[in-house]
Amino acid sequence: MMNKGETMTAATQEQTMPAAAGHLGTGLPRAGTHAELAPRRAFQDVVADARVGARSRIGVTVHNDFADAEISWRAFEADATALGFQNFDWLKAWFVQVGSAEGVEPAIALVSLDGVPVMHAAFGIERRYGLRCLTWLGGKFVDYKAPMLAPDFEERVPRDQFMAIWNKLLAALPAHDFIALENQPSHIGYVPNPFASLDGDAAADDGYVFDLPDTYDGFVQSFRAETRRADRSKLRKLEALGRLEFRIAQTQDEARRMTADILDRKAAQLRAQGIASIFEDAGYRAAYIALAALPPKRQILQVAQLMLDGEFLSGSIAQIRNGHTTLMVHTYEQEYARLSPGRLHLLKLIETSISAGHSIYDLSVGAAPYKDSFCNTPMALTNFVISTKPWGLAAASAERTRLGLKRRVKSSDRMMGWLRKARLYFRGE
């Protein structure tokens, strides 16, 4: 929040919105088209607001530079309902190493009601199809794209009043020709994501998120008896081959070294499957290593390895924020695939999270057979794409077509198989 007399290189605007007549629950409505951003309201809701007789001022401050946004950003994220992907350090690492080189222009918005911050939204303007596109910052470095919310956001901003904030944001943000807000989760932790109420389409992937019980024994008992027996059998067979050691990096140097090794191995694993990945990109690799090198008080990465007689067996890079662990990179030695070192490694990670008192474990986006055994109900993600200028219609249509095709391909095992073969062919492998 800006103090009186403080100068900022930002645009600040205010308008009023009806105050909440009461909490309206957690279900989010579907919004109308962009041309009808303010949804029609039931007569009884209008009457209820009139009876309240109070209005809240919406303030929007937009920063176009990470340095200008840092103080308010860090202050807001300290207590916010948020995912680690929206932390200042996370997005700053991406922007320094990737986003700035790609010409992305930050448009970082802080929304307040009556002077009290309620939402932080890290947008950017980038070029797509030769036009200016409004997106979430982070690109491929961000699995879930969403705002950060004040702890009392649901009480301060009932579901029917989010559209007033969205309209105000659109007016305050830099000029853009169309909007492409991708991979928006339905929930941020346990709180509904207000941006998921926009009239979007299903994303190509779901998120695999599940609650953690109070004890690891309670977690293990959720598996079928034959699964538990198989896990114990494979662990015994691995232990018979040598000394097993599960280690989480404890120092910055160790975290950097382990991160570099895991990224290189994951890139090679995906390359062998005909999949090009961000782990081969020098910028993304540098961003991960920069995060691994953060001082302990700001550390967000959990870097772990499972070793067999001192040799690499499996490795992982996870993100931890306020009891929510998100596994982003996971790889293992194919030589030992029959003994499922990756699964045993994941069980150790989950045991560590439960011991630390974490409440949510997140296997991130993208379907995989092993994820189904941990998460029964994937979390839906949505894409919201729409033009804001007449000349943005074609670009928005092309972007929706691209995302729709991506969803169709990923939903078909046959088409995914053809795609992998095509990738290998064009790579000359």
Secondary structure by P-SEA (a helix, b strand, c coil): cccccccccbbbbbbbccccccccccbbbbbcccccccccccaaaaaaaaaacbbbbbbbbbbcccccccaaaaaaaccccccccccaaaaaaaaaccccccccccbbbbbbcccccccccbbbbbbcccbbbbbccccccccbbbbbbcccccccccccaaaaaaaaaaaacccccccccccccccccccccccccccccccccccbbbbbcccaaaaaacccaaaaaaaaaaaaaaaaacbbbbbccccaaaaaaaaaaaaaaaaaaaaaaccccccccaaaaaaaaaaaacccccccbbbbbbbccccccccbbbbbcccbbbbccccccccccccaaaaaaaaaaaaaaaaacccbbbccccccaaaaacccbbbbbbbbbbbccccaaaaaaaaaaaaaaaaaaaacaaaaaaaaaaaaaaacc
